[in-house]
Amino acid sequence: MRSLFVNNKLTFLFVIFILAPCFLQEVVAQSTVNNFRLYTVKDGLASNYVKNLLIDSKGYLWVGTLEGINRFDGESFTNLITDAKDFTSRSVEWINQVNDSIILIGTSSGLVVFNLNNNQFQNSQIKDTLLKAGSTTFVRSIVRLPNDKCLIAGGNYVFLLDRHLNVIRSCAKQRKVYFRRRYNF
C-alpha cells in the first residue's frame, strides 16, 4: 500500500514539474498577438502576386510582382514600372542589389538596371543583346558575388558580369544549372 502511495506521489510530481510547463508554454505561445499587416493592390502594390523581395542598402523594401515592381519606404508604395519607358516586361522574376548603387531586376524579357544614386532606370548600361531589356531572355536568377561581380541565369545561358555590368564570361547551358555556395571561375 505504501509503495502505491509513493508511486502515485512520484507520478503526481512528474506531471506537475515536468509535463505541466510544457503545456503552459503552448498556452502562452498561442496567446501571443503578432502585429501583421497585409498589403494589397488597394495599398498601392502593383499586384497581389509577389514573386520576389529585397531590402536594399538604404532600407527600402523592393517588391517584385507579376505586374511590376514597387519600392516600399515603410509607409507607402511607389510603383516604379510606370516611370520606366524601357521596362518591357511587367513580370519581375528576380531582384538583387549587386553593388552600393545598382539594383538588377530580372524580368521575363531581359535585365533592367535601377540606379539608387539618381533613382532612375539605366538600361543602357547593359551592352549584351541577350540580356538587354526587351530581349527574349527570361532572367531566372541573379546572384551577387565578391568584388561586385554577379552571376545571371537566363534563357539557356549563364552570364558572369563585372562591376560595370559588362559580360566577362557566358556559357550556354547543356543541362540544368544550380548555383552553389562556392563559385570557382
N, C-alpha and C positions, 0 to 999 in steps of 0.2 A: 504494500500500500504506500509506504514511504517512497519507494523508487518511482512509482507512478506520479506522485506529487512532485518529485524533483524533476522528472522528465517533462511534466506539464509546465513547471515553472521555467525550465530552460527553453522550452518551446515558446512560451509567452515572452520571455526576454529576447529571444531571437527575432520574433515578429516585431516587437516594439523597437528594438535598436538597429536591426539590420534591414528589414523589409519596409517598415513604415517610412523612413526617409526617402526611399526610392519612389514610393507612391506620392509622397508630399512634393518631391521635386517636379514630378509630372504635372501635378495640380498647379503649382506655382508657375511652371513654364507655360502652361496653357492659358493662364490668366494674364500673361504679359501682352500689352497692347502695342502693336507695331504701327508706327506712323508711315503710311504708304499712300502715295498719290499716284493715281492713274492718269496719264496724259493721252489725249486722243487728237484727232483732226480738229475737234472743236477748240482745242487749246493752241492750235497753230501747227501741229505736226503734219508733215506732208502726206503721210499715210499711217494707218494703224498697223500696217505690216512692217515691223522693224527687222532689218537684216543685219545691221552691224552698229556697234557703239565704239566711241573713242573719247577719252578725256585728253585734251591736248596740254601742252606745257603752260598755257595761260589759264587753265582750269575750266575751259569751255567743254561742254558735252556735245559731241557730234553724233547725230543720229542719221544713219543711212537707212532709207526705206525703199519700198517698191516704187514709190512715186517721187523720189527726190532726196535731198539732203537738208537737214536742219542743224542749226547751232543753238544750243540752249545755254543761257547765262545764269540759270538758277531761278529766273522769274518768267522769262518768255522765250519763245522760239523765234528764230529768224530763218525764213525759208530762203535758202541760197540758190536754189535751182532757177528761180525766176530772174535772178540777176545775171545769169551766165548765158551769153549768146551761143557759145560753143559747147554747151553741156548737151551732147547729142542723145544721151540716154538717161531717162529718169530713174532707172533701176540701179541703185547703188549696191554693189556686191561686197565691197571691202573698203575700209578706211584705215589709214595708218599715217602717223607723223614720222617722216623719215629724217628730219633734222629740225633745228630750232625754228625754222621759218617756213617749212614746206609740209603740207598735208597732201598725200596722194589719195585719190578717190578712184577706185576701180569700178567700172560700170560694165554693162553688158555690151558696150561698144567702145572699148578703149579706156585710156587713163586720163584723168582730169587732175590738174595741178592747182592747188589753192595756196597763195602766199599769205602767211599770217602777219607779215610786216605791213603790208598795204591793204589787206583784206580784199584781194582781188584774185580772180582766176587767171592763170598764166599758162595756158595750154601750149603756147609757142615754145616753151622750154623742152617739150618732148619732140625730139627730132626723128625718132624711128617711126616709120609709117605704120608698122604693125601695132604700135602702142598708142598712137595719136587718137584723141577723141574723134569719134566718127568712123573708126576702123571697125573691122569685123571681129576684133579680138575681145573675147569675153574674159575680163580680168577676174580670176578666181581667188587670188591671194596676193598680199603684199607683206613682206617680212623685212623689218629693219635689221641691218647687220652693223657690226662695228665700223668705225670710220665713215659714218654717214652713207654707207652703201646700202642697197636694198635688192631683194630678190622679188621678182614678179612672175607669177604663174598665170598665163593667159593663153587661150586658144590651145594650140599644140606646141607652145613654146614656153621656155623658162628664160627670163632675162635677168642679167646682173647689171645694175645701174650704179654709176658713181654719184658723188655728191652734187654734181651739176645736171643730173638726170640723163647723162649720156650712156648709151648701152656699151658696156665693157665687153660683155660676152652674151651670146644667146645660143640656145640649142633647141632642136626640135625634140619633142617627147616621142619616144617609141612606145612607152607604156606609162602607167600612172606614176606620177612623181609626188613623193611625200617629203615635206620639209622636216628636217630633224634638228635637234638642238645644236649639233656640231656641224659647221659649214667648212668644207675643205675645197679650196679653189686653187 
